[in-house]
Every structure is written in C-alpha cells, then in structure tokens.
C-alpha cells in the first residue's frame, strides 16, 4: 500500500491541505485520536480539499455527527473529483430516508435522494470508520465501494459520459446542509489500496486485583495481517 496523503489535523490547522472554503475549523474537544479533529459546523457548505496523484483511490477517515438530518435531508462529508473537468466522481453522504438515516453514495446524475443507499446508517455522537474506494474499470464505467467500521455497506458502479477521467482531488466537508448539523472528521488517509480501520492499542495495568484496561489509543494505517 502506498499512502498518498494523511492528516490527523495535529498541526492544529489545515496547512497540509491544498485549499479550504467556508471556514472549517480544527478543535480539540471532540476527536477520535490525538489532540485535534476537523469540524464542519452550521448549515453552510464548508470543506478542505487536497490535490493528489491521479488514479484510483481509497479514502478513509473517522466521522462523527452531533445530530442527524431530518426527513429528506442529507449531509455530504466525502467527495472525490476527477482530473479533467473537476466534477464530482463519487461522494459519500448520510440521508434521512422517510425517518431512517442511511449511508449513501452520490454520483452522476446527482439526484436527491442519493443514487445508492445502504440499509444501515449512523447514530449521532458516535465515531465511525468510513472508507470509500473509487475505480475506473474502463473509459465509461466507475465502480465504488463503501465500508463502515470495516463492513461493506454499498458496492456498485455507474456509467459516465466522461472518458478516462480519474480521481485527482478529495474533499472532506460538511455540505448540502439546510439544517445546522456539525460533523467532525479525524485520521484521514488516502492510499492506492485498502486502508482498513485503525488497530486499537489497549493500555493494561497489571496488579494483584487483576489486569485493568486504562484506555485506548490507535495507530494508523492498519492493514490486514497476512493470515486473514
């Protein structure tokens, strides 16, 4: 696996990114690991964008929503853009489908609801490991897969009128929000192969009363061991 980009926002800012818009912030109150995580708050679009080497890609990050969208509303939090005309290739959302919030995928022709919905979705105020893969199978077909906490929830493809376009830009964002919802993002990794979730490392205190688990930290990226 070759890591194309990674950022846990431990610099306290977006200096590792190519650009930002809408004043996203870095904060230290709610984070998955380390000291900081990115925050995309309010009802207006905010994002940080990174230009990467052109090609197929895997994008993994940890996401947390302080609340969830109401019926027929959605929040986009990952986007991948192509290398030719800077248009959306595949994006990841959460969408409220008649009262049930689900993970979703957006792609051309960009309808509402999203073009592909999972049967499951997030709960507010919990961190999720979300990973997206985007591949060009030929000049007119794009395949994608979405994993949540290591489990595949969406896998499909679509036909595009744009030929030979490949991903060269990724966006971490809080967008398409008509409601004031804050989403937090941490431990972003972009690579050319499957990244997987971070492996937890437990701190153990050994004593007469038995072992006690003190807490959890993480190392990244975690790749699947050879015996799997």
C-alpha positions as CSV (number, residue, x, y, z in Angstrom):
1,X,0.0,0.0,0.0
2,X,1.2,3.5,-0.9
3,X,-0.1,6.3,1.2
4,X,-0.9,9.3,-1.0
5,X,-1.9,11.6,1.8
6,X,-2.7,11.5,5.5
7,X,-3.7,14.1,8.1
8,X,-4.9,13.8,11.7
9,X,-5.1,17.6,12.0
10,X,-2.4,17.5,14.7
11,X,-0.9,20.7,13.3
12,X,-4.0,22.5,14.6
13,X,-4.8,23.8,11.2
14,X,-5.4,22.9,7.5
15,X,-1.8,23.6,6.4
16,X,-1.5,20.1,4.9
17,X,-4.4,20.7,2.6
18,X,-4.4,22.4,-0.8
19,X,-7.4,24.7,-0.1
20,X,-10.3,25.4,2.2
21,X,-13.7,27.1,1.8
22,X,-16.4,28.3,4.2
23,X,-14.1,28.5,7.3
24,X,-14.0,24.9,8.6
25,X,-12.1,24.7,11.9
26,X,-9.8,22.5,13.9
27,X,-10.8,21.9,17.5
28,X,-9.7,19.7,20.5
29,X,-12.9,18.9,22.3
30,X,-14.3,16.1,20.1
31,X,-11.7,13.9,18.5
32,X,-11.1,10.3,17.6
33,X,-7.4,10.2,18.3
34,X,-4.6,12.6,19.1
35,X,-5.3,16.1,20.2
36,X,-7.3,17.6,17.3
37,X,-10.0,16.9,14.7
38,X,-11.6,18.9,12.0
39,X,-15.1,20.5,12.5
40,X,-17.6,21.4,9.8
41,X,-20.4,23.2,11.6
42,X,-23.6,25.1,10.7
43,X,-25.9,25.0,7.7
44,X,-23.5,26.5,5.1
45,X,-21.0,24.5,2.9
46,X,-17.5,24.1,4.3
47,X,-14.7,21.9,3.1
48,X,-11.0,21.2,3.0
49,X,-9.5,20.0,-0.4
50,X,-6.4,18.0,-1.3
51,X,-5.0,17.5,-4.8
52,X,-3.5,14.0,-5.1
53,X,-1.8,11.9,-7.8
54,X,-4.3,11.0,-10.5
55,X,-5.7,7.5,-10.3
56,X,-7.9,5.1,-8.5
57,X,-8.0,5.7,-4.8
58,X,-9.1,4.7,-1.3
59,X,-10.2,7.4,1.2
60,X,-10.6,6.5,4.9
61,X,-11.4,8.8,7.8
62,X,-13.3,8.7,11.1
63,X,-16.5,10.7,11.1
64,X,-18.8,11.9,13.9
65,X,-22.2,13.7,13.7
66,X,-23.5,15.7,16.6
67,X,-27.0,15.3,15.2
68,X,-28.7,13.7,12.2
69,X,-30.7,15.2,9.3
70,X,-34.5,15.3,9.3
71,X,-36.6,13.5,6.7
72,X,-35.5,14.0,3.0
73,X,-32.3,16.0,4.1
74,X,-28.7,14.9,3.7
75,X,-25.2,15.8,4.7
76,X,-22.2,15.1,2.4
77,X,-18.9,14.5,4.1
78,X,-16.6,12.8,1.5
79,X,-16.2,13.9,-2.2
80,X,-13.8,12.7,-4.9
81,X,-13.4,14.8,-8.1
82,X,-12.0,13.9,-11.5
83,X,-8.8,15.1,-13.1
84,X,-10.2,16.7,-16.3
85,X,-13.2,18.9,-15.7
86,X,-13.2,19.0,-11.8
87,X,-16.6,17.3,-11.5
88,X,-17.8,15.0,-8.8
89,X,-16.9,11.4,-9.3
90,X,-18.3,9.8,-6.2
91,X,-19.4,11.3,-2.9
92,X,-20.5,9.9,0.5
93,X,-23.5,11.2,2.4
94,X,-25.9,10.4,5.2
95,X,-29.5,10.7,4.1
96,X,-32.8,10.6,6.1
97,X,-35.0,8.2,4.1
98,X,-38.5,8.6,5.5
99,X,-37.3,8.8,9.0
100,X,-34.4,6.4,8.8
101,X,-30.9,7.8,8.4
102,X,-28.7,5.8,6.0
103,X,-25.3,5.9,4.5
104,X,-25.5,7.0,0.9
105,X,-23.4,7.4,-2.3
106,X,-23.8,10.3,-4.8
107,X,-22.7,10.3,-8.4
108,X,-23.9,11.5,-11.8
109,X,-26.7,12.5,-12.4
110,X,-26.7,13.7,-8.7
111,X,-30.2,13.2,-7.7
112,X,-32.0,13.5,-4.3
113,X,-32.1,11.1,-2.6
114,X,-28.5,9.9,-3.3
115,X,-28.1,7.4,-6.1
116,X,-27.4,4.5,-3.8
117,X,-28.5,4.0,-0.2
118,X,-27.3,1.4,2.4
119,X,-29.7,-0.4,4.6
120,X,-27.9,1.0,7.7
121,X,-26.8,4.4,8.9
122,X,-25.1,6.2,11.8
123,X,-26.2,7.1,15.3
124,X,-25.4,10.6,16.4
125,X,-22.4,11.3,18.7
126,X,-20.5,8.1,17.8
127,X,-17.3,7.8,15.8
128,X,-17.4,5.7,12.6
129,X,-14.5,4.4,10.5
130,X,-15.7,5.1,6.9
131,X,-13.7,4.0,3.8
132,X,-14.5,4.7,0.2
133,X,-12.9,3.2,-2.9
134,X,-13.3,4.7,-6.4
135,X,-12.0,2.8,-9.5
136,X,-12.2,3.3,-13.3
137,X,-13.0,-0.1,-14.7
138,X,-12.8,1.2,-18.3
139,X,-13.3,4.5,-20.1
140,X,-17.0,4.8,-19.2
141,X,-17.6,2.8,-16.0
142,X,-16.8,3.9,-12.4
143,X,-17.0,1.3,-9.6
144,X,-17.1,2.2,-6.0
145,X,-17.4,0.5,-2.6
146,X,-18.2,1.9,0.9
147,X,-17.2,0.3,4.2
148,X,-18.3,1.4,7.7
149,X,-16.3,0.0,10.6
150,X,-14.8,-2.5,8.2
151,X,-18.1,-3.8,6.9
152,X,-19.1,-3.3,3.2
153,X,-22.5,-1.4,3.1
154,X,-22.6,-0.3,-0.6
155,X,-20.9,-1.7,-3.7
156,X,-21.9,-0.8,-7.2
157,X,-20.9,1.1,-10.4
158,X,-22.3,3.6,-12.8
159,X,-21.8,4.7,-16.5
160,X,-20.3,8.1,-17.1
161,X,-20.2,10.2,-20.3
162,X,-16.8,11.5,-19.4
163,X,-14.0,9.2,-20.7
164,X,-10.7,8.3,-18.9
165,X,-11.3,10.7,-16.0
166,X,-9.7,9.6,-12.8
167,X,-9.7,11.0,-9.3
168,X,-7.1,13.6,-8.5
169,X,-8.8,15.6,-5.8
170,X,-10.5,14.7,-2.5
171,X,-12.8,16.8,-0.3
172,X,-13.6,16.4,3.4
173,X,-16.6,18.5,4.0
174,X,-19.9,19.4,5.6
175,X,-22.2,20.3,2.6
176,X,-25.7,20.2,1.3
177,X,-27.0,21.0,4.8
178,X,-30.2,23.0,5.2
179,X,-30.0,22.3,8.9
180,X,-27.4,23.2,11.5
181,X,-25.5,19.9,11.8
182,X,-21.9,19.7,12.9
183,X,-19.8,16.8,11.6
184,X,-16.3,16.1,12.9
185,X,-13.6,14.3,10.9
186,X,-10.3,12.8,12.1
187,X,-7.5,10.5,10.9
188,X,-7.8,11.0,7.2
189,X,-5.8,8.6,4.9
190,X,-5.7,8.4,1.1
191,X,-4.0,5.4,-0.5
192,X,-3.8,3.2,-3.6
193,X,-5.1,0.1,-1.8
194,X,-7.5,-0.8,1.0
195,X,-6.6,1.0,4.2
196,X,-8.8,-0.6,6.9
197,X,-9.7,0.9,10.3
198,X,-7.0,1.8,12.8
199,X,-6.0,-1.0,15.2
200,X,-6.8,-0.3,18.8
201,X,-4.0,-0.5,21.3
202,X,-5.1,-1.0,24.9
203,X,-3.1,0.1,27.9
204,X,-3.1,-2.6,30.5
205,X,-2.4,-2.0,34.3
206,X,-1.3,-5.3,35.8
207,X,-1.7,-5.8,39.6
208,X,-2.9,-8.0,42.4
209,X,-6.5,-7.3,41.6
210,X,-6.1,-8.5,38.0
211,X,-5.5,-6.6,34.8
212,X,-7.3,-3.3,34.2
213,X,-7.8,-1.7,30.8
214,X,-6.9,2.0,31.2
215,X,-7.8,3.4,27.8
216,X,-7.4,3.1,24.1
217,X,-5.1,4.7,21.6
218,X,-4.7,4.0,17.9
219,X,-2.0,3.6,15.3
220,X,-2.6,4.2,11.6
221,X,-2.9,3.0,9.0
222,X,-3.9,-0.6,9.9
223,X,-3.5,-3.1,7.0
224,X,-5.0,-6.5,7.2
225,X,-2.5,-9.1,8.5
226,X,-1.3,-11.9,6.1
227,X,-3.2,-14.7,7.9
228,X,-6.6,-13.1,7.1
